[in-house]
Amino acid sequence: MHGPDRRVVADAIDADAIDGIDAGPIRAAAAAIGGAPPVAGRALRLVLAPVALVLVSLHLAWGLAWAALAFPWLPLPARNRAIRLWSRMLLAIVGVRLEPRGQPIDAHRAACGIDGANAGGCLVVANHVSWLDVFAIDALVPSRFIAKADITSWPVVGWLVTLVGTLYVERGRRHAVASINRSLARHLKRGETLAIFPEGTTSDGTRLQRFHANLIQPALDEASEVRPVAISYSQSGIRSQAATYIGDTTLVASLWRVITAPRLVVTLDWLPPIPLATGNRHAVARAARLAIAEAIGAPLDDA
């Protein structure tokens, strides 16, 4: 099994440790996965996959309990550090290696999701391939995501993403966008990091769909940084479909495919910020889309 080295896992925990967090359960889970023999074959991953599923379940339960009991009492920076730690450990448990590239983001923002130099908020604009995208971004820069309201009905996962502060937009409601944009503006004004997937849905990563520009407007109104992030998945250096979450694929089926995929890597390429002088929200969306398309080597799908 191509799992994370235990030293890497320990370093991730130590780097993200914050007062009041008992990382014991997650440390044990990560150690179990990290201690697996580094055999590349899919056969061994299939054998060990049920164990990984149990560890994922325990990790979800630990996250739910911590978010429900501790988050109401923690300040936002501490909550964000916990989210960053939890996301890193989830990637370790499912055997996905995280590879950041590109221009580094402010160190304080990367650590706790909030601006440390009074420079304002940041809007992350990314392409969308998998449910793993959220945790890959959070593992590097803890962010507040904007999602479809129907996610709240998802068992366990819906509860968890709600507890950690996800903002929801209801499709089909006339005033939904105006309402969510007012909320986004408030969070950006506080210096927070927000993240959107302007395609509005997932794709297989081989083409880049149209970017919807509505949710970019608050960043322009608040003069916040707009940072494109290109997300791609690979195995042994070759583009991989193992993490794609499209069509009628269920979350459980997708999770199984991820766990049994050897040498799966998620790459996050942090591209240069889009200059606010680029123009209106539509121009900014086009610029972000072109930058991401070039970074992942995918053609634009304007159908």
N, C-alpha and C positions, 0 to 999 in steps of 0.2 A: 504494500500500500504506500502510495506517495503521500505521506502525512507530514505535518510540520515538525521540525526538530524541537525537542523539549527545551533546549536552551533558548530558541527563538520565542517559544510560548512563554517561558519564564520571563524573558526580557520584556515582552509585551505587557505582562501583568505588572512587573515592577515599574515600568515606565508610566503606567496609567494608574497606579495605586493611589487612592485618595482616602482620606480619613473617613472611617465609619463604614467602609465597604468590606464585607467579608467575602473574599474571593476564593475561599476554601473549596466550595462545591465546583466552581468553574475551573479552578486550578486542577482538581482531581480529574475532571472530564478531559481537559486539554492534555494532561499528562498521559491519560490512557490512550488517547489518539496519537499523541506525539511519540509514545513509546512503541508504537507498532513498527514492525520491520519495514524498511523503505523498499519494498518490492514493487516494481512498476506494473505488474500484470493486473488486468481487470478481474481475473478470477479471485485473487485474494481480497480485492475490494468488495466483491460480491459476498464473500464469506463474512467479512467484517461489517458489512453494511447494516445488519440488524442491530449490532452494538452501537454503531454511530447514531441510528435512529433513536435508540433509547437515550443516548447522551443528549441528542437534540431536544428530546421531550423534557429531560431534566433541566436542561439549560433554559428552555422556554418557561418552565415552572418557576425556576429561580428568578428569571427576569420579571415575570408577572408579580411575584411576591415582593420583590425589591421595589418595583415601580409603584405598586399599590400602597406599600407600607412606609417607604422611605421618601419617595419623591415629593409628597406634599410638604415635607419638612426641610428639604434641601434647597439651597439657592441654585439658580439656573446653572452656573459654571460647574458645580458639583454634579448635578444631574447629567450634564452633557459629558463630563468625564466618565461617568458610569456607563452611559450609552456607548461611548467610544470603546471602553474596555469590553463591554458585553458583545459588541459587534465584532471586535477582533477575535474574541474567543469563539464566536459562532463560526466564523470563517475557518478557524483552526480545527474545530470539531468536524466540519463537513469536508475538510481536506482541500480547501481552496487557498491558493497562495495569492497574496495581494501584492501587486507591483505598481507603485506610484511612479509617474514620470512627469516631466514638464516643469513649469515654473512653480516653485514652492509658494505656499500660502503663508500668511503671517503666522509665526510660531504660536502666539497666544491664541489666535483664532483656531488653529489646528488642535490645540490642547483642549479648549473648552467651548469652542463654537461661538465665541463672542469677541468682538474687536477689542484689542488692548491698547489702542493708540487714538481713540476717539475719531477714527476715520469713517465711522458709519457701518451700516450693514453690508452684507454680501449676498447676492443671489446666484446660486449655482444652477447652471442650465446644462442638463445632460441628456444624452440619448438613452433610450430605455430598452434593455434586452431581457432582463430577468428580475425576479423578486430579490435576487442577491444584490442588485445595484444599490438598493437602499443601505444595506449593511456594509457594502464596500465603501461607499461615501462616508458613512458614519464612522467607520474604522479609521479614517484619515482625518476627517473634519466633522465633528458631530453637528448635525443640521436639523432644522425643523422642516419636515416635508409637507407638501400639499398633495392630497390624494383625493380620489373619487369617494364620495360619501358611502357608496355601497360596501367599501372595505370594512366599515364598522360592523357589518353582519358576519364577517368571517370569524369562525370560532377560534379562540385563543389568540391568533395573530392579530385580529381586529381589536381585541381588548388591549393587547400589548402596545400596538402603535398609537392607540388613543391615549393610553396612560403616559406615553413619553412625549405627548404634545403635538402630534400630527394635526394639521389643519385640513378641513374637508371642504370640498366644493360640490354642490349638488347640481348635476347636469339636468338641463331642461327647465330649471327655474329662471325666470326672467331677470331677477335681481341678484342671482347667486354670485356672478363674477364681481359685481360692484361691492357686494358685501365682503367677499373673501379678499379683495384688493385693499379694502380699508384695514382689514386685519393684518395683511402682509405689510402694509405701510407702517403700522404701529410696531411690529416686531423689527423691521429694518431700522426704524428710528432708534431702537434700543441697542443697535449694534449687533443683532443676531445674524446667524447664517441660515438662510432659507434655501431650499432645493426644490426644483421643479423638473418634470419630464415633459417638455412642451409638445412632444409627439402625441401625448394623450393616451398612448397605449404602448405595449411592447412590440418589438419586431424581432426578426431572426438575426439582426445585426449586419446583414449583407447589403442593405439599402437603408437610407435615412428618409423617414417620412416627413411630411410637412410639419413645421413648428407653429403652434398656436401662440400668438403674441400677447394675448390679454393679460396673463399673469406677470408679464415683464414690466407693465406700466408702473407699478409701485416702486420698482427700483429706479426708474427714471425720475419719478416724482420726488424721491428721497435722495437723489444723487448717489445711489449705492453702487458698489462694484458689481458688475455682471461678469461672472466667470464661467466660460464654457468648460465642460469636462467631457472628454471622450472616453466611453467605456467599451471595452472589448474583452472577449474571452478566448483563450487559446489552450492547446495541449501540445507540448513539445514544440512550441513555436509556430503551430499551425492553427488558423482560426477554428474555433470549436463551437458546435451547436449544443453542447451538453447542458448549458445553463439556460437556454432559451425557454421562455414561458409564454407560449402563444397558442392560439386556437383553443381547442378543447382540453388541453393539458391540465390536469389537476395539480394542486400544490404538492400533494403527497407524491405523485408520479414524478414531478419535476425535482423534488428533493431527492428521491431515490436515484434519479439519473445523475444528479450532481455528486452524490456520495459515492457512486460506483464509477465515476469518471477519473481515470488516473491522470496525474500531473495537470490538473485544471488550474489555470491562472487567470485572475481578473486584473486587467490593466486599467488604471485610471490616469489619463493624460490631462494634467491641469494646464490648460491653454491660457495665453495672455488675455487679460480682461478686455472686454469690448469697450472701446471709448464711447462715453456718453454722447460725444459730439457726432456719433455715427448717424443720429437722426431719431425718428420716432420709434415706437416699440416694434413696428414691423421691420424696420431697417436693422434694429438690434437683433431681432430674432433671425433674420436672414444671415447676418454676419456670424452669429453663433453657430447656426446650422452649417454654413460653409466651412467654418473652422473645424467643427467636429467631423464633418464628412471627409475633409482632407486628412485629418489625423488618423481615422480608422480605415481610410482607403475604400469608402463606400460611396456609390453613386446616389444622387438625389432621386427620391421617388415622388414625383409630382402628380401621380395619377389621382 
